[in-house]
Amino acid sequence: MVRTNKKGQLKLQQMIFMIVAVTLLFSIVGLFFVSLALSGIKEDAIMLEEKNAMLLVTKLANSPEFSCGDSFGGTRINCLDLDKAMALKENIAKYSNFWGVSTIEIRKIYPAERETICENSNYPDCNVLKLFSKEQNGFSISNFVALCRKESNNGQIYDKCELGKIIVSYEKKK
């Protein structure tokens, strides 16, 4: 006859139950800490995208496609050549994915005027130049710039600079 030790079996079952319970407890605590650590990653990614957007806005203002360069009497920082920007608008299809943004817009702030979109027919008597515009569901970053162009008055050519803003919009990443 085999004699079973009921107290031993009960102790063994209790120990197995406690091991399973402790394992589940540590698993739940571990999942909580992992989810807590991963929750900050999305905010960090958004903050990094916004920082990159701000750096791109400054970089765009000083890029060869937009910058005044030496054509306005010395090197200027954050100076956009509106004549170049208008020429670029005509060929923007080649650049639509070059910068990785959804919208690039240049606005004249001062002197204040009624909002008019720049076209070849009304340039330079306009104040909003939309280089390209895709659907926007993200965020926009802007930077103040000097908007310069060549003007002519009584046969004299001079530099005319106004205060403006370059606005870059990004799509929100999912």
C-alpha positions in Angstrom: 0.0 0.0 0.0 1.2 3.4 -0.9 0.7 5.9 1.7 0.3 9.5 0.5 1.4 12.4 2.6 -1.5 14.9 2.3 0.3 17.6 4.2 3.3 17.3 1.9 1.1 17.5 -1.2 -0.7 20.6 0.2 2.7 22.3 0.9 3.9 21.5 -2.6 0.7 22.9 -4.1 1.0 26.1 -2.0 4.6 26.5 -3.0 3.7 26.1 -6.8 0.8 28.6 -6.4 3.1 31.1 -4.7 5.8 30.7 -7.4 3.1 31.3 -10.1 1.7 34.3 -8.2 5.1 35.9 -7.7 6.0 35.3 -11.3 2.7 37.0 -12.4 3.3 39.9 -10.0 6.9 40.5 -11.4 5.5 40.2 -15.0 2.8 42.8 -14.3 5.3 45.2 -12.7 7.8 44.6 -15.5 5.0 45.4 -18.1 4.2 48.6 -16.2 7.8 49.8 -16.2 8.2 49.0 -19.9 5.0 50.8 -20.9 6.1 53.8 -18.7 9.5 53.8 -20.5 7.9 53.6 -24.0 5.3 56.3 -23.3 8.0 58.9 -23.3 9.5 57.8 -26.6 6.6 59.2 -28.7 6.9 62.7 -27.0 10.7 62.6 -27.5 10.1 61.8 -31.2 7.7 64.7 -31.7 10.1 67.0 -29.9 12.9 65.9 -32.1 10.8 66.4 -35.2 10.0 70.0 -34.1 13.6 70.7 -33.4 14.6 69.4 -36.8 11.9 71.5 -38.3 13.2 74.6 -36.6 16.7 73.8 -37.8 15.4 73.2 -41.4 13.6 76.6 -41.4 16.9 78.4 -40.5 18.8 76.2 -43.0 16.3 77.0 -45.8 16.6 80.7 -45.2 20.4 80.4 -45.8 20.3 77.8 -48.6 21.5 78.7 -52.0 17.9 78.3 -53.4 16.6 81.2 -51.2 19.5 83.2 -49.7 20.5 86.7 -50.8 24.1 85.7 -50.9 26.4 88.5 -52.0 23.9 90.0 -54.4 22.7 92.6 -51.9 26.0 94.0 -50.7 27.7 91.5 -48.4 26.7 88.2 -46.9 23.4 88.4 -45.0 22.0 85.8 -42.6 18.3 84.9 -42.8 17.9 86.9 -45.9 15.6 85.5 -48.7 15.9 86.7 -52.3 12.3 87.0 -53.4 13.3 87.0 -57.1 15.0 83.6 -56.6 12.0 82.3 -54.7 9.6 83.3 -57.5 11.9 81.6 -60.0 11.9 78.5 -57.8 8.1 78.5 -57.6 8.0 77.9 -61.4 10.2 74.8 -61.0 9.1 73.6 -57.6 7.9 70.2 -58.9 11.5 69.1 -59.0 12.0 70.1 -55.3 8.7 68.8 -53.8 10.3 65.9 -51.9 13.8 67.5 -51.6 13.3 69.0 -48.2 10.8 66.5 -46.7 8.2 69.0 -45.7 4.6 69.4 -46.7 4.5 73.2 -47.1 6.9 76.1 -47.6 5.3 79.5 -47.4 6.9 83.0 -47.4 4.9 85.9 -45.9 5.7 89.5 -46.0 4.9 91.0 -42.6 5.9 94.6 -42.8 4.7 96.8 -44.4 1.3 95.2 -43.7 -1.0 94.8 -46.7 -4.1 92.9 -47.6 -3.3 89.2 -48.2 -2.6 88.4 -51.8 -1.0 85.3 -53.2 2.0 85.9 -55.4 1.7 85.0 -59.0 3.8 86.1 -62.0 1.1 88.6 -62.9 1.1 90.5 -59.5 4.7 90.1 -58.3 6.1 92.1 -56.4 2.7 93.6 -55.3 1.8 90.5 -53.2 2.6 89.3 -49.7 2.1 85.5 -49.6 4.3 83.2 -51.7 3.3 79.6 -51.4 6.0 77.5 -52.9 4.2 74.2 -52.5 1.4 73.0 -50.3 0.4 69.5 -49.6 -2.2 68.3 -47.2 -1.2 69.5 -43.7 -2.2 67.6 -40.6 1.0 68.2 -38.6 2.7 71.3 -37.2 4.2 74.5 -38.6 7.4 76.2 -37.7 8.4 79.7 -38.7 11.3 82.0 -38.6 11.7 85.8 -39.3 13.7 86.7 -42.4 14.6 89.7 -44.5 12.8 89.6 -47.8 15.0 91.4 -50.4 14.6 92.0 -54.1 15.9 94.4 -56.8 13.7 97.5 -57.5 13.9 100.1 -60.1 13.0 103.8 -59.6 13.7 106.3 -62.4 16.2 104.0 -64.0 18.1 103.5 -60.7 18.3 99.9 -59.4 18.3 99.6 -55.7 17.8 96.9 -53.1 14.5 96.8 -51.3 14.2 94.7 -48.2 11.1 94.1 -46.0 10.4 92.0 -42.9 9.0 88.6 -43.6 8.5 85.1 -42.2 9.2 81.7 -43.7 6.8 79.0 -42.6 7.5 75.3 -43.0 4.8 72.7 -42.2 5.5 69.1 -41.4 3.2 66.1 -41.5 2.6 64.5 -38.2 4.2 61.0 -38.2 1.9 58.2 -37.0 
